[in-house]
Amino acid sequence: MSETDFRNPRRRGRPPACPPDVVKRIIELRSQGLSLSAISNVLNQEGIRTPGGGARWQKSYVDRLLHTRYARELIDELVVKGRPLVSEPRCGPSGPVVEPFSS
């Protein structure tokens, strides 16, 4: 390796394909205690497209996204700031209470 390789702080690998606000939304929903399936249902109801441009989220997409390096870094950032990642699920008469999206 040359000297310039050590000075370049760029990340290696493919850049994140999912917009940061969507990743944050998914982490937010997970921290509210929603299951992967419930998160995919919320994203579908909100009309948020998948990173590949698809119209329907599946729980496997949500799971895969939560295990990306980018999502793990955001999760670590939240844990470091003292916010718990997963809280007790809040339930209303018709199921989990989903906080509205705020950007």
C-alpha positions as CSV (number, residue, x, y, z in Angstrom):
1,M,0.0,0.0,0.0
2,S,1.1,3.5,-0.7
3,E,1.1,6.4,1.8
4,T,-2.0,7.9,0.3
5,D,-4.0,4.7,1.1
6,F,-3.6,5.4,4.8
7,R,-4.5,9.0,4.5
8,N,-7.8,8.4,2.7
9,P,-10.6,8.2,5.3
10,R,-13.2,7.1,2.8
11,R,-15.2,4.0,3.6
12,R,-14.5,0.9,1.6
13,G,-17.3,-1.1,0.0
14,R,-20.6,-0.1,-1.6
15,P,-22.3,3.1,-0.5
16,P,-25.6,2.7,1.4
17,A,-28.5,2.2,-1.1
18,C,-31.2,3.1,1.3
19,P,-31.9,6.8,2.1
20,P,-30.7,7.7,5.6
21,D,-34.2,8.9,6.7
22,V,-35.7,5.5,5.8
23,V,-32.9,3.7,7.8
24,K,-33.6,6.0,10.8
25,R,-37.3,5.4,10.5
26,I,-36.8,1.6,10.6
27,I,-34.5,1.9,13.6
28,E,-37.1,4.2,15.3
29,L,-39.8,1.6,14.7
30,R,-37.6,-1.2,16.0
31,S,-36.8,0.9,19.1
32,Q,-40.6,1.1,19.7
33,G,-40.6,-2.7,19.9
34,L,-42.2,-3.5,16.6
35,S,-41.5,-6.8,14.9
36,L,-39.8,-7.0,11.5
37,S,-43.1,-7.9,10.0
38,A,-44.9,-5.0,11.7
39,I,-42.2,-2.6,10.5
40,S,-42.6,-3.8,6.9
41,N,-46.4,-3.3,7.2
42,V,-45.9,0.3,8.4
43,L,-43.4,1.1,5.6
44,N,-45.9,-0.3,3.1
45,Q,-48.8,1.7,4.6
46,E,-46.6,4.8,4.4
47,G,-45.8,4.2,0.8
48,I,-42.0,4.1,1.3
49,R,-40.3,2.3,-1.5
50,T,-37.6,-0.3,-0.9
51,P,-34.0,0.5,-1.6
52,G,-34.3,-1.5,-4.9
53,G,-37.3,0.6,-5.9
54,G,-39.9,-2.0,-5.1
55,A,-43.4,-1.1,-3.7
56,R,-43.6,-3.8,-1.1
57,W,-41.4,-4.3,1.9
58,Q,-40.9,-7.8,3.3
59,K,-39.6,-8.6,6.8
60,S,-36.5,-10.1,5.3
61,Y,-35.7,-6.7,3.7
62,V,-36.0,-4.9,7.0
63,D,-33.9,-7.6,8.7
64,R,-31.2,-7.3,6.1
65,L,-31.2,-3.5,6.3
66,L,-30.8,-3.6,10.1
67,H,-27.7,-5.7,9.7
68,T,-25.9,-3.4,7.3
69,R,-22.8,-1.6,8.4
70,Y,-24.6,1.8,8.0
71,A,-27.5,0.8,10.1
72,R,-25.3,-0.7,12.8
73,E,-23.3,2.5,13.0
74,L,-26.6,4.5,13.5
75,I,-27.7,2.0,16.1
76,D,-24.3,2.3,17.9
77,E,-24.6,6.1,17.8
78,L,-28.1,5.9,19.4
79,V,-26.9,3.5,22.1
80,V,-23.9,5.7,22.8
81,K,-26.2,8.7,23.3
82,G,-28.0,6.8,26.0
83,R,-31.2,6.1,24.1
84,P,-32.2,2.4,24.4
85,L,-32.5,0.7,21.1
86,V,-35.5,-1.5,22.0
87,S,-38.1,-0.3,24.4
88,E,-41.1,-2.1,25.7
89,P,-43.8,-2.3,23.0
90,R,-46.7,0.1,23.6
91,C,-50.0,-1.4,22.7
92,G,-53.3,0.2,22.1
93,P,-56.7,-1.5,21.6
94,S,-55.9,-2.4,18.0
95,G,-52.3,-3.4,18.4
96,P,-48.9,-1.7,18.6
97,V,-48.9,2.1,18.8
98,V,-46.8,3.5,16.0
99,E,-45.3,6.9,16.5
100,P,-45.8,9.2,13.5
101,F,-42.8,9.8,11.2
102,S,-40.8,13.0,12.0
103,S,-37.8,14.0,9.9
